[in-house]
Amino acid sequence: MIRMLMAVFGIVELLFPDQLIDTLTKIAYEGGDEMNAKPWVTTVARIEGAVFLFLALFVVGKRCGGDSDEE
């Protein structure tokens, strides 16, 4: 379950970083409509999304034993 959530969040953050940043800023701050993120925040959000997706696909399942071939 955690693997799927990480993968979905990673994909959303990778493909739609500006919309995600705007939405989370509006949720987190009272004056969220008036705030603007610096230009580098979008790049960092995309990198974070790629890391979440990588972890979900290659690391989390292996460490939790979800993809083991042993019976």
PDB file of N, CA, C and O in Angstrom, chain B, residues numbered from 101:
ATOM      1  N   MET B 101       0.819  -1.193   0.000  1.00  0.00           N
ATOM      2  CA  MET B 101       0.000   0.000   0.000  1.00  0.00           C
ATOM      3  C   MET B 101       0.871   1.269   0.000  1.00  0.00           C
ATOM      4  O   MET B 101       0.627   2.202  -0.765  1.00  0.00           O
ATOM      5  N   ILE B 102       1.888   1.282   0.873  1.00  0.00           N
ATOM      6  CA  ILE B 102       2.775   2.442   0.932  1.00  0.00           C
ATOM      7  C   ILE B 102       3.523   2.603  -0.390  1.00  0.00           C
ATOM      8  O   ILE B 102       3.805   3.718  -0.828  1.00  0.00           O
ATOM      9  N   ARG B 103       3.831   1.491  -1.001  1.00  0.00           N
ATOM     10  CA  ARG B 103       4.538   1.519  -2.284  1.00  0.00           C
ATOM     11  C   ARG B 103       3.687   2.207  -3.350  1.00  0.00           C
ATOM     12  O   ARG B 103       4.195   3.018  -4.124  1.00  0.00           O
ATOM     13  N   MET B 104       2.394   1.885  -3.391  1.00  0.00           N
ATOM     14  CA  MET B 104       1.505   2.487  -4.380  1.00  0.00           C
ATOM     15  C   MET B 104       1.315   3.976  -4.107  1.00  0.00           C
ATOM     16  O   MET B 104       1.302   4.778  -5.041  1.00  0.00           O
ATOM     17  N   LEU B 105       1.167   4.355  -2.840  1.00  0.00           N
ATOM     18  CA  LEU B 105       1.012   5.770  -2.496  1.00  0.00           C
ATOM     19  C   LEU B 105       2.246   6.575  -2.883  1.00  0.00           C
ATOM     20  O   LEU B 105       2.136   7.679  -3.416  1.00  0.00           O
ATOM     21  N   MET B 106       3.415   6.017  -2.612  1.00  0.00           N
ATOM     22  CA  MET B 106       4.659   6.702  -2.993  1.00  0.00           C
ATOM     23  C   MET B 106       4.770   6.843  -4.504  1.00  0.00           C
ATOM     24  O   MET B 106       5.199   7.883  -5.003  1.00  0.00           O
ATOM     25  N   ALA B 107       4.388   5.810  -5.228  1.00  0.00           N
ATOM     26  CA  ALA B 107       4.462   5.854  -6.688  1.00  0.00           C
ATOM     27  C   ALA B 107       3.504   6.900  -7.258  1.00  0.00           C
ATOM     28  O   ALA B 107       3.878   7.673  -8.140  1.00  0.00           O
ATOM     29  N   VAL B 108       2.272   6.925  -6.755  1.00  0.00           N
ATOM     30  CA  VAL B 108       1.285   7.894  -7.245  1.00  0.00           C
ATOM     31  C   VAL B 108       1.724   9.316  -6.922  1.00  0.00           C
ATOM     32  O   VAL B 108       1.656  10.198  -7.779  1.00  0.00           O
ATOM     33  N   PHE B 109       2.178   9.546  -5.685  1.00  0.00           N
ATOM     34  CA  PHE B 109       2.643  10.882  -5.315  1.00  0.00           C
ATOM     35  C   PHE B 109       3.851  11.284  -6.149  1.00  0.00           C
ATOM     36  O   PHE B 109       3.957  12.435  -6.573  1.00  0.00           O
ATOM     37  N   GLY B 110       4.759  10.350  -6.386  1.00  0.00           N
ATOM     38  CA  GLY B 110       5.931  10.636  -7.201  1.00  0.00           C
ATOM     39  C   GLY B 110       5.566  11.011  -8.625  1.00  0.00           C
ATOM     40  O   GLY B 110       6.144  11.938  -9.191  1.00  0.00           O
ATOM     41  N   ILE B 111       4.613  10.302  -9.208  1.00  0.00           N
ATOM     42  CA  ILE B 111       4.177  10.602 -10.576  1.00  0.00           C
ATOM     43  C   ILE B 111       3.516  11.973 -10.643  1.00  0.00           C
ATOM     44  O   ILE B 111       3.796  12.759 -11.548  1.00  0.00           O
ATOM     45  N   VAL B 112       2.635  12.259  -9.679  1.00  0.00           N
ATOM     46  CA  VAL B 112       1.957  13.563  -9.664  1.00  0.00           C
ATOM     47  C   VAL B 112       2.974  14.690  -9.501  1.00  0.00           C
ATOM     48  O   VAL B 112       2.905  15.708 -10.190  1.00  0.00           O
ATOM     49  N   GLU B 113       3.919  14.493  -8.581  1.00  0.00           N
ATOM     50  CA  GLU B 113       4.920  15.532  -8.343  1.00  0.00           C
ATOM     51  C   GLU B 113       5.868  15.691  -9.530  1.00  0.00           C
ATOM     52  O   GLU B 113       6.344  16.793  -9.802  1.00  0.00           O
ATOM     53  N   LEU B 114       6.137  14.613 -10.222  1.00  0.00           N
ATOM     54  CA  LEU B 114       7.017  14.660 -11.383  1.00  0.00           C
ATOM     55  C   LEU B 114       6.348  15.341 -12.575  1.00  0.00           C
ATOM     56  O   LEU B 114       6.993  16.099 -13.299  1.00  0.00           O
ATOM     57  N   LEU B 115       5.067  15.077 -12.780  1.00  0.00           N
ATOM     58  CA  LEU B 115       4.364  15.604 -13.951  1.00  0.00           C
ATOM     59  C   LEU B 115       3.710  16.970 -13.729  1.00  0.00           C
ATOM     60  O   LEU B 115       3.619  17.771 -14.659  1.00  0.00           O
ATOM     61  N   PHE B 116       3.255  17.236 -12.503  1.00  0.00           N
ATOM     62  CA  PHE B 116       2.519  18.476 -12.227  1.00  0.00           C
ATOM     63  C   PHE B 116       3.069  19.190 -10.986  1.00  0.00           C
ATOM     64  O   PHE B 116       2.322  19.405 -10.032  1.00  0.00           O
ATOM     65  N   PRO B 117       4.347  19.558 -10.976  1.00  0.00           N
ATOM     66  CA  PRO B 117       4.924  20.143  -9.761  1.00  0.00           C
ATOM     67  C   PRO B 117       4.328  21.507  -9.395  1.00  0.00           C
ATOM     68  O   PRO B 117       4.116  21.793  -8.217  1.00  0.00           O
ATOM     69  N   ASP B 118       4.061  22.339 -10.387  1.00  0.00           N
ATOM     70  CA  ASP B 118       3.542  23.685 -10.096  1.00  0.00           C
ATOM     71  C   ASP B 118       2.149  23.626  -9.474  1.00  0.00           C
ATOM     72  O   ASP B 118       1.864  24.343  -8.514  1.00  0.00           O
ATOM     73  N   GLN B 119       1.287  22.777 -10.018  1.00  0.00           N
ATOM     74  CA  GLN B 119      -0.060  22.642  -9.477  1.00  0.00           C
ATOM     75  C   GLN B 119      -0.038  22.059  -8.069  1.00  0.00           C
ATOM     76  O   GLN B 119      -0.813  22.479  -7.211  1.00  0.00           O
ATOM     77  N   LEU B 120       0.841  21.098  -7.830  1.00  0.00           N
ATOM     78  CA  LEU B 120       0.957  20.496  -6.508  1.00  0.00           C
ATOM     79  C   LEU B 120       1.480  21.514  -5.494  1.00  0.00           C
ATOM     80  O   LEU B 120       0.967  21.595  -4.378  1.00  0.00           O
ATOM     81  N   ILE B 121       2.479  22.276  -5.869  1.00  0.00           N
ATOM     82  CA  ILE B 121       3.025  23.300  -4.972  1.00  0.00           C
ATOM     83  C   ILE B 121       1.959  24.344  -4.646  1.00  0.00           C
ATOM     84  O   ILE B 121       1.817  24.742  -3.489  1.00  0.00           O
ATOM     85  N   ASP B 122       1.211  24.791  -5.655  1.00  0.00           N
ATOM     86  CA  ASP B 122       0.151  25.779  -5.423  1.00  0.00           C
ATOM     87  C   ASP B 122      -0.917  25.229  -4.484  1.00  0.00           C
ATOM     88  O   ASP B 122      -1.347  25.923  -3.562  1.00  0.00           O
ATOM     89  N   THR B 123      -1.341  24.013  -4.704  1.00  0.00           N
ATOM     90  CA  THR B 123      -2.383  23.402  -3.876  1.00  0.00           C
ATOM     91  C   THR B 123      -1.918  23.225  -2.442  1.00  0.00           C
ATOM     92  O   THR B 123      -2.645  23.567  -1.509  1.00  0.00           O
ATOM     93  N   LEU B 124      -0.716  22.694  -2.253  1.00  0.00           N
ATOM     94  CA  LEU B 124      -0.217  22.471  -0.898  1.00  0.00           C
ATOM     95  C   LEU B 124       0.064  23.789  -0.173  1.00  0.00           C
ATOM     96  O   LEU B 124      -0.092  23.864   1.046  1.00  0.00           O
ATOM     97  N   THR B 125       0.473  24.823  -0.902  1.00  0.00           N
ATOM     98  CA  THR B 125       0.692  26.129  -0.292  1.00  0.00           C
ATOM     99  C   THR B 125      -0.624  26.726   0.183  1.00  0.00           C
ATOM    100  O   THR B 125      -0.689  27.291   1.274  1.00  0.00           O
ATOM    101  N   LYS B 126      -1.666  26.609  -0.620  1.00  0.00           N
ATOM    102  CA  LYS B 126      -2.987  27.123  -0.230  1.00  0.00           C
ATOM    103  C   LYS B 126      -3.527  26.389   0.986  1.00  0.00           C
ATOM    104  O   LYS B 126      -4.195  26.987   1.830  1.00  0.00           O
ATOM    105  N   ILE B 127      -3.239  25.089   1.080  1.00  0.00           N
ATOM    106  CA  ILE B 127      -3.697  24.305   2.229  1.00  0.00           C
ATOM    107  C   ILE B 127      -2.907  24.659   3.490  1.00  0.00           C
ATOM    108  O   ILE B 127      -3.483  24.758   4.574  1.00  0.00           O
ATOM    109  N   ALA B 128      -1.617  24.846   3.357  1.00  0.00           N
ATOM    110  CA  ALA B 128      -0.744  25.005   4.517  1.00  0.00           C
ATOM    111  C   ALA B 128      -0.726  26.421   5.104  1.00  0.00           C
ATOM    112  O   ALA B 128      -0.499  26.586   6.303  1.00  0.00           O
ATOM    113  N   TYR B 129      -0.960  27.428   4.286  1.00  0.00           N
ATOM    114  CA  TYR B 129      -0.828  28.813   4.754  1.00  0.00           C
ATOM    115  C   TYR B 129      -2.131  29.571   4.597  1.00  0.00           C
ATOM    116  O   TYR B 129      -2.894  29.325   3.664  1.00  0.00           O
ATOM    117  N   GLU B 130      -2.383  30.494   5.514  1.00  0.00           N
ATOM    118  CA  GLU B 130      -3.600  31.294   5.440  1.00  0.00           C
ATOM    119  C   GLU B 130      -3.594  32.233   4.236  1.00  0.00           C
ATOM    120  O   GLU B 130      -4.635  32.428   3.609  1.00  0.00           O
ATOM    121  N   GLY B 131      -2.468  32.806   3.906  1.00  0.00           N
ATOM    122  CA  GLY B 131      -2.364  33.705   2.758  1.00  0.00           C
ATOM    123  C   GLY B 131      -1.747  32.990   1.567  1.00  0.00           C
ATOM    124  O   GLY B 131      -0.951  33.585   0.841  1.00  0.00           O
ATOM    125  N   GLY B 132      -2.093  31.743   1.354  1.00  0.00           N
ATOM    126  CA  GLY B 132      -1.476  30.927   0.314  1.00  0.00           C
ATOM    127  C   GLY B 132      -1.670  31.447  -1.092  1.00  0.00           C
ATOM    128  O   GLY B 132      -0.837  31.202  -1.964  1.00  0.00           O
ATOM    129  N   ASP B 133      -2.763  32.165  -1.326  1.00  0.00           N
ATOM    130  CA  ASP B 133      -3.015  32.703  -2.668  1.00  0.00           C
ATOM    131  C   ASP B 133      -2.018  33.800  -3.033  1.00  0.00           C
ATOM    132  O   ASP B 133      -1.749  34.032  -4.212  1.00  0.00           O
ATOM    133  N   GLU B 134      -1.478  34.466  -2.030  1.00  0.00           N
ATOM    134  CA  GLU B 134      -0.587  35.595  -2.269  1.00  0.00           C
ATOM    135  C   GLU B 134       0.875  35.183  -2.374  1.00  0.00           C
ATOM    136  O   GLU B 134       1.716  35.995  -2.759  1.00  0.00           O
ATOM    137  N   MET B 135       1.190  33.940  -2.040  1.00  0.00           N
ATOM    138  CA  MET B 135       2.581  33.491  -2.023  1.00  0.00           C
ATOM    139  C   MET B 135       2.987  32.906  -3.368  1.00  0.00           C
ATOM    140  O   MET B 135       2.198  32.248  -4.045  1.00  0.00           O
ATOM    141  N   ASN B 136       4.239  33.164  -3.738  1.00  0.00           N
ATOM    142  CA  ASN B 136       4.801  32.605  -4.963  1.00  0.00           C
ATOM    143  C   ASN B 136       6.082  31.863  -4.623  1.00  0.00           C
ATOM    144  O   ASN B 136       6.908  32.350  -3.851  1.00  0.00           O
ATOM    145  N   ALA B 137       6.240  30.693  -5.199  1.00  0.00           N
ATOM    146  CA  ALA B 137       7.451  29.904  -4.961  1.00  0.00           C
ATOM    147  C   ALA B 137       8.581  30.431  -5.843  1.00  0.00           C
ATOM    148  O   ALA B 137       8.345  30.972  -6.923  1.00  0.00           O
ATOM    149  N   LYS B 138       9.795  30.263  -5.368  1.00  0.00           N
ATOM    150  CA  LYS B 138      10.961  30.652  -6.165  1.00  0.00           C
ATOM    151  C   LYS B 138      11.095  29.680  -7.342  1.00  0.00           C
ATOM    152  O   LYS B 138      10.592  28.559  -7.266  1.00  0.00           O
ATOM    153  N   PRO B 139      11.757  30.084  -8.417  1.00  0.00           N
ATOM    154  CA  PRO B 139      11.843  29.246  -9.624  1.00  0.00           C
ATOM    155  C   PRO B 139      12.472  27.871  -9.401  1.00  0.00           C
ATOM    156  O   PRO B 139      12.083  26.910 -10.065  1.00  0.00           O
ATOM    157  N   TRP B 140      13.420  27.754  -8.499  1.00  0.00           N
ATOM    158  CA  TRP B 140      14.101  26.485  -8.286  1.00  0.00           C
ATOM    159  C   TRP B 140      13.225  25.458  -7.568  1.00  0.00           C
ATOM    160  O   TRP B 140      13.547  24.270  -7.571  1.00  0.00           O
ATOM    161  N   VAL B 141      12.124  25.895  -6.953  1.00  0.00           N
ATOM    162  CA  VAL B 141      11.262  24.970  -6.206  1.00  0.00           C
ATOM    163  C   VAL B 141      10.637  23.938  -7.142  1.00  0.00           C
ATOM    164  O   VAL B 141      10.480  22.780  -6.756  1.00  0.00           O
ATOM    165  N   THR B 142      10.280  24.329  -8.349  1.00  0.00           N
ATOM    166  CA  THR B 142       9.698  23.391  -9.309  1.00  0.00           C
ATOM    167  C   THR B 142      10.690  22.294  -9.666  1.00  0.00           C
ATOM    168  O   THR B 142      10.315  21.124  -9.742  1.00  0.00           O
ATOM    169  N   THR B 143      11.934  22.651  -9.883  1.00  0.00           N
ATOM    170  CA  THR B 143      12.963  21.664 -10.211  1.00  0.00           C
ATOM    171  C   THR B 143      13.169  20.694  -9.052  1.00  0.00           C
ATOM    172  O   THR B 143      13.270  19.485  -9.260  1.00  0.00           O
ATOM    173  N   VAL B 144      13.230  21.219  -7.843  1.00  0.00           N
ATOM    174  CA  VAL B 144      13.414  20.364  -6.673  1.00  0.00           C
ATOM    175  C   VAL B 144      12.205  19.443  -6.483  1.00  0.00           C
ATOM    176  O   VAL B 144      12.369  18.285  -6.100  1.00  0.00           O
ATOM    177  N   ALA B 145      11.010  19.938  -6.742  1.00  0.00           N
ATOM    178  CA  ALA B 145       9.814  19.102  -6.631  1.00  0.00           C
ATOM    179  C   ALA B 145       9.860  17.960  -7.644  1.00  0.00           C
ATOM    180  O   ALA B 145       9.488  16.833  -7.320  1.00  0.00           O
ATOM    181  N   ARG B 146      10.309  18.239  -8.853  1.00  0.00           N
ATOM    182  CA  ARG B 146      10.428  17.175  -9.857  1.00  0.00           C
ATOM    183  C   ARG B 146      11.459  16.133  -9.443  1.00  0.00           C
ATOM    184  O   ARG B 146      11.236  14.935  -9.615  1.00  0.00           O
ATOM    185  N   ILE B 147      12.577  16.581  -8.904  1.00  0.00           N
ATOM    186  CA  ILE B 147      13.601  15.643  -8.433  1.00  0.00           C
ATOM    187  C   ILE B 147      13.045  14.795  -7.297  1.00  0.00           C
ATOM    188  O   ILE B 147      13.261  13.584  -7.262  1.00  0.00           O
ATOM    189  N   GLU B 148      12.337  15.420  -6.376  1.00  0.00           N
ATOM    190  CA  GLU B 148      11.735  14.686  -5.261  1.00  0.00           C
ATOM    191  C   GLU B 148      10.723  13.655  -5.780  1.00  0.00           C
ATOM    192  O   GLU B 148      10.672  12.532  -5.279  1.00  0.00           O
ATOM    193  N   GLY B 149       9.925  14.032  -6.775  1.00  0.00           N
ATOM    194  CA  GLY B 149       8.980  13.094  -7.367  1.00  0.00           C
ATOM    195  C   GLY B 149       9.682  11.903  -7.996  1.00  0.00           C
ATOM    196  O   GLY B 149       9.224  10.768  -7.865  1.00  0.00           O
ATOM    197  N   ALA B 150      10.789  12.156  -8.678  1.00  0.00           N
ATOM    198  CA  ALA B 150      11.558  11.073  -9.292  1.00  0.00           C
ATOM    199  C   ALA B 150      12.143  10.146  -8.227  1.00  0.00           C
ATOM    200  O   ALA B 150      12.183   8.929  -8.408  1.00  0.00           O
ATOM    201  N   VAL B 151      12.598  10.731  -7.115  1.00  0.00           N
ATOM    202  CA  VAL B 151      13.144   9.915  -6.026  1.00  0.00           C
ATOM    203  C   VAL B 151      12.045   9.060  -5.402  1.00  0.00           C
ATOM    204  O   VAL B 151      12.258   7.873  -5.154  1.00  0.00           O
ATOM    205  N   PHE B 152      10.874   9.641  -5.144  1.00  0.00           N
ATOM    206  CA  PHE B 152       9.758   8.859  -4.607  1.00  0.00           C
ATOM    207  C   PHE B 152       9.392   7.715  -5.541  1.00  0.00           C
ATOM    208  O   PHE B 152       9.164   6.592  -5.091  1.00  0.00           O
ATOM    209  N   LEU B 153       9.335   7.993  -6.828  1.00  0.00           N
ATOM    210  CA  LEU B 153       8.989   6.959  -7.796  1.00  0.00           C
ATOM    211  C   LEU B 153      10.049   5.860  -7.825  1.00  0.00           C
ATOM    212  O   LEU B 153       9.708   4.678  -7.856  1.00  0.00           O
ATOM    213  N   PHE B 154      11.314   6.229  -7.814  1.00  0.00           N
ATOM    214  CA  PHE B 154      12.404   5.256  -7.776  1.00  0.00           C
ATOM    215  C   PHE B 154      12.307   4.385  -6.529  1.00  0.00           C
ATOM    216  O   PHE B 154      12.405   3.161  -6.611  1.00  0.00           O
ATOM    217  N   LEU B 155      12.115   5.017  -5.378  1.00  0.00           N
ATOM    218  CA  LEU B 155      12.009   4.259  -4.135  1.00  0.00           C
ATOM    219  C   LEU B 155      10.820   3.307  -4.160  1.00  0.00           C
ATOM    220  O   LEU B 155      10.922   2.164  -3.716  1.00  0.00           O
ATOM    221  N   ALA B 156       9.700   3.781  -4.680  1.00  0.00           N
ATOM    222  CA  ALA B 156       8.506   2.940  -4.729  1.00  0.00           C
ATOM    223  C   ALA B 156       8.702   1.743  -5.650  1.00  0.00           C
ATOM    224  O   ALA B 156       8.226   0.648  -5.353  1.00  0.00           O
ATOM    225  N   LEU B 157       9.390   1.942  -6.753  1.00  0.00           N
ATOM    226  CA  LEU B 157       9.535   0.864  -7.726  1.00  0.00           C
ATOM    227  C   LEU B 157      10.650  -0.117  -7.391  1.00  0.00           C
ATOM    228  O   LEU B 157      10.540  -1.305  -7.696  1.00  0.00           O
ATOM    229  N   PHE B 158      11.725   0.365  -6.766  1.00  0.00           N
ATOM    230  CA  PHE B 158      12.890  -0.498  -6.619  1.00  0.00           C
ATOM    231  C   PHE B 158      13.330  -0.794  -5.188  1.00  0.00           C
ATOM    232  O   PHE B 158      14.017  -1.790  -4.963  1.00  0.00           O
ATOM    233  N   VAL B 159      12.958   0.031  -4.219  1.00  0.00           N
ATOM    234  CA  VAL B 159      13.508  -0.148  -2.880  1.00  0.00           C
ATOM    235  C   VAL B 159      12.474  -0.625  -1.870  1.00  0.00           C
ATOM    236  O   VAL B 159      12.714  -1.607  -1.168  1.00  0.00           O
ATOM    237  N   VAL B 160      11.346   0.038  -1.781  1.00  0.00           N
ATOM    238  CA  VAL B 160      10.374  -0.239  -0.724  1.00  0.00           C
ATOM    239  C   VAL B 160       9.872  -1.668  -0.773  1.00  0.00           C
ATOM    240  O   VAL B 160       9.795  -2.317   0.270  1.00  0.00           O
ATOM    241  N   GLY B 161       9.532  -2.176  -1.932  1.00  0.00           N
ATOM    242  CA  GLY B 161       9.029  -3.549  -2.039  1.00  0.00           C
ATOM    243  C   GLY B 161      10.063  -4.581  -1.647  1.00  0.00           C
ATOM    244  O   GLY B 161       9.721  -5.588  -1.027  1.00  0.00           O
ATOM    245  N   LYS B 162      11.300  -4.360  -1.986  1.00  0.00           N
ATOM    246  CA  LYS B 162      12.372  -5.295  -1.660  1.00  0.00           C
ATOM    247  C   LYS B 162      12.641  -5.332  -0.158  1.00  0.00           C
ATOM    248  O   LYS B 162      12.852  -6.405   0.408  1.00  0.00           O
ATOM    249  N   ARG B 163      12.636  -4.160   0.496  1.00  0.00           N
ATOM    250  CA  ARG B 163      12.940  -4.086   1.921  1.00  0.00           C
ATOM    251  C   ARG B 163      11.795  -4.633   2.754  1.00  0.00           C
ATOM    252  O   ARG B 163      12.019  -5.158   3.844  1.00  0.00           O
ATOM    253  N   CYS B 164      10.566  -4.518   2.254  1.00  0.00           N
ATOM    254  CA  CYS B 164       9.408  -5.002   3.005  1.00  0.00           C
ATOM    255  C   CYS B 164       9.102  -6.451   2.716  1.00  0.00           C
ATOM    256  O   CYS B 164       8.235  -7.042   3.360  1.00  0.00           O
ATOM    257  N   GLY B 165       9.801  -7.038   1.756  1.00  0.00           N
ATOM    258  CA  GLY B 165       9.562  -8.435   1.413  1.00  0.00           C
ATOM    259  C   GLY B 165       8.380  -8.637   0.494  1.00  0.00           C
ATOM    260  O   GLY B 165       7.911  -9.764   0.338  1.00  0.00           O
ATOM    261  N   GLY B 166       7.883  -7.574  -0.122  1.00  0.00           N
ATOM    262  CA  GLY B 166       6.715  -7.685  -0.981  1.00  0.00           C
ATOM    263  C   GLY B 166       6.992  -8.317  -2.327  1.00  0.00           C
ATOM    264  O   GLY B 166       6.075  -8.867  -2.938  1.00  0.00           O
ATOM    265  N   ASP B 167       8.227  -8.259  -2.815  1.00  0.00           N
ATOM    266  CA  ASP B 167       8.546  -8.781  -4.138  1.00  0.00           C
ATOM    267  C   ASP B 167       9.448 -10.002  -4.094  1.00  0.00           C
ATOM    268  O   ASP B 167      10.071 -10.345  -5.099  1.00  0.00           O
ATOM    269  N   SER B 168       9.526 -10.649  -2.970  1.00  0.00           N
ATOM    270  CA  SER B 168      10.437 -11.784  -2.881  1.00  0.00           C
ATOM    271  C   SER B 168       9.865 -12.995  -3.620  1.00  0.00           C
ATOM    272  O   SER B 168       8.653 -13.212  -3.639  1.00  0.00           O
ATOM    273  N   ASP B 169      10.756 -13.777  -4.224  1.00  0.00           N
ATOM    274  CA  ASP B 169      10.343 -14.963  -4.958  1.00  0.00           C
ATOM    275  C   ASP B 169      10.336 -16.204  -4.078  1.00  0.00           C
ATOM    276  O   ASP B 169       9.963 -17.285  -4.535  1.00  0.00           O
ATOM    277  N   GLU B 170      10.742 -16.064  -2.831  1.00  0.00           N
ATOM    278  CA  GLU B 170      10.799 -17.199  -1.922  1.00  0.00           C
ATOM    279  C   GLU B 170       9.396 -17.540  -1.429  1.00  0.00           C
ATOM    280  O   GLU B 170       8.557 -16.659  -1.241  1.00  0.00           O
ATOM    281  N   GLU B 171       9.154 -18.853  -1.223  1.00  0.00           N
ATOM    282  CA  GLU B 171       7.858 -19.264  -0.703  1.00  0.00           C
ATOM    283  C   GLU B 171       8.014 -20.031   0.567  1.00  0.00           C
ATOM    284  O   GLU B 171       7.022 -20.461   1.154  1.00  0.00           O
TER     285      GLU B 171
END
